[in-house]
């Protein structure tokens, strides 16, 4: 199950390139994000541009601010196969995924990070994805999948998901993101007796 609320930009206000004042599930920490329809046109990513195969109707962009940041704080499960006891025993793995991109040959981009924190809010681990460069996109308007996985650090009680969109030039912040997810899985023993 994806722990990120509205990681696909489908919920709440938006649809155009105009910045929104709120984003369902996220706190706007800086700047002015836009939730843009894939059908908008005008050079923005469209339905046929590289991106998620199962994309919805919208994606995140940095709007028109030089730097836009969206934050989501997630409490990790208290009990069960991925609960605190399993985390503290090193038996829970996480996977973070996102489709990140930008416009044509521009270097505007977006960075996705997940910071695990202990009960006092102290950071105990960090995963960072992106930004995807124009070279990685081969100069095309595109979103490319980036992902990472590891063991949830013992003592972790929450995760802070952060999207930071950075404009390198022009007036629009053309960092794009979609299909943001954070999932937890109970680590299993393989036949050799090691953890998988």
C-alpha positions in Angstrom: 0.0 0.0 0.0 1.3 3.4 -0.9 1.7 5.5 2.2 1.9 8.8 0.3 -1.5 10.6 0.0 -2.2 12.1 -3.4 1.1 11.0 -4.8 -0.4 11.2 -8.3 -1.6 14.8 -8.2 -5.2 13.6 -9.0 -6.9 15.1 -5.9 -7.8 18.7 -5.2 -7.6 22.0 -7.1 -5.6 22.3 -10.3 -5.7 21.2 -13.9 -4.0 24.3 -15.5 -0.5 25.7 -15.3 -1.7 28.3 -12.8 -0.3 27.8 -9.2 -2.6 26.4 -6.6 -2.9 27.6 -3.0 -3.2 24.1 -1.5 -2.5 20.5 -2.5 -4.5 17.7 -1.0 -2.3 15.6 1.3 0.8 17.9 1.1 2.0 21.1 2.8 3.3 23.8 0.6 6.6 24.7 2.3 7.9 27.1 -0.3 6.8 28.5 -3.7 3.7 27.9 -5.7 3.1 24.4 -7.2 0.8 23.7 -10.1 -1.1 20.4 -10.8 -1.3 20.3 -14.6 -3.5 18.1 -16.9 -1.6 15.9 -19.3 -4.1 17.2 -21.9 -3.1 20.9 -21.4 -0.7 21.1 -24.3 1.5 24.1 -24.8 4.7 22.1 -24.4 3.8 20.5 -21.1 4.1 16.7 -20.9 1.2 15.1 -22.8 -0.4 11.6 -22.8 2.1 10.4 -25.4 5.3 11.8 -23.9 7.5 9.4 -21.8 6.0 9.0 -18.3 4.1 6.5 -16.2 2.3 3.8 -18.2 -0.7 4.0 -15.8 -0.7 7.8 -15.5 -3.8 9.6 -14.3 -4.9 12.9 -15.7 -2.5 15.2 -13.9 1.1 15.7 -12.7 2.9 18.0 -10.3 5.0 21.0 -11.5 6.9 23.7 -9.8 4.5 26.4 -11.0 6.2 29.8 -11.5 8.4 30.1 -8.4 12.2 29.7 -8.6 11.9 27.0 -5.9 8.8 25.1 -4.8 8.7 22.5 -2.0 5.9 20.1 -1.1 6.2 18.2 2.2 4.2 15.2 3.6 4.9 13.7 7.0 3.8 10.1 7.4 3.5 8.1 10.6 4.8 4.6 10.2 2.6 1.7 11.3 2.5 1.0 15.0 1.8 -2.8 14.8 1.6 -5.7 12.4 4.2 -7.1 10.0 5.6 -3.7 9.2 5.1 -2.2 12.7 7.5 -0.8 15.3 8.7 -4.2 16.6 9.5 -5.4 13.1 11.2 -2.1 12.2 13.4 -2.2 15.3 14.4 -5.8 14.5 15.5 -4.8 11.0 12.7 -6.8 9.3 11.0 -4.0 7.3 12.1 -2.8 3.9 10.9 0.3 2.1 10.7 1.3 -1.5 10.4 4.8 -2.8 9.5 5.5 -6.4 8.6 8.5 -8.5 8.5 9.7 -12.1 10.6 12.8 -12.3 11.3 15.0 -15.3 11.4 18.3 -17.1 10.9 20.3 -20.2 12.9 19.8 -23.5 16.6 20.9 -23.1 16.0 22.9 -19.9 17.6 21.9 -16.6 14.6 22.7 -14.4 14.1 19.6 -12.3 12.7 18.1 -9.2 14.2 16.1 -6.3 12.3 13.5 -4.3 13.6 12.6 -0.9 12.4 10.4 2.0 13.8 11.1 5.4 13.1 8.6 8.2 12.9 10.1 11.7 12.9 8.6 15.2 10.3 9.3 17.9 11.9 12.6 18.7 11.9 13.7 15.1 15.7 13.2 14.6 16.6 12.1 11.1 18.0 8.6 11.0 18.2 7.8 7.3 17.7 9.6 3.9 17.0 8.5 0.3 17.2 11.0 -2.5 16.1 10.6 -6.1 16.6 13.0 -9.0 16.7 15.5 -10.3 16.5 14.0 -13.8 18.8 16.0 -16.1 18.0 17.2 -19.7 20.8 14.8 -20.8 19.1 11.8 -19.1 15.8 12.8 -20.9 17.8 13.1 -24.2 16.6 16.7 -24.5 12.9 15.6 -24.6 10.0 16.7 -22.4 9.6 13.6 -20.3 9.2 12.0 -16.9 11.5 9.1 -16.1 11.1 6.6 -13.2 13.6 6.7 -10.3 13.4 4.3 -7.4 15.4 3.2 -4.3 14.9 0.5 -1.7 16.5 -0.4 1.6 15.8 -1.5 5.2 13.8 0.9 7.3 16.3 2.0 10.0 15.6 0.6 13.5 13.9 3.3 15.6 12.2 5.0 12.7 8.7 6.2 13.6 7.9 8.5 10.7 8.9 9.5 7.2 9.1 12.9 5.7 8.5 12.9 1.9 9.8 16.0 0.2 9.4 17.2 -3.4 11.7 20.2 -4.3 11.2 21.8 -7.8 14.0 24.1 -8.9 13.9 26.5 -11.8 17.2 27.0 -13.7 15.9 29.7 -16.1 12.9 31.2 -17.7 9.6 32.1 -15.9 8.1 28.7 -15.4 9.4 26.1 -13.0 9.4 23.1 -15.3 10.3 20.4 -12.8 7.7 17.7 -13.2 6.7 14.8 -10.9 4.1 12.0 -10.9 3.3 8.6 -9.3 5.1 9.3 -6.0 5.0 6.3 -3.7 6.5 5.0 -0.5 5.7 1.3 0.4 6.8 -1.0 3.3 7.2 -4.7 3.1 8.1 -7.3 5.7 11.5 -8.8 4.9 11.4 -12.5 4.3 14.0 -15.2 4.7 15.3 -16.8 1.6 16.3 -20.5 1.3 19.9 -19.7 2.1 18.8 -18.2 5.4 19.7 -14.6 4.5 17.3 -11.7 4.3 15.9 -10.7 1.0 
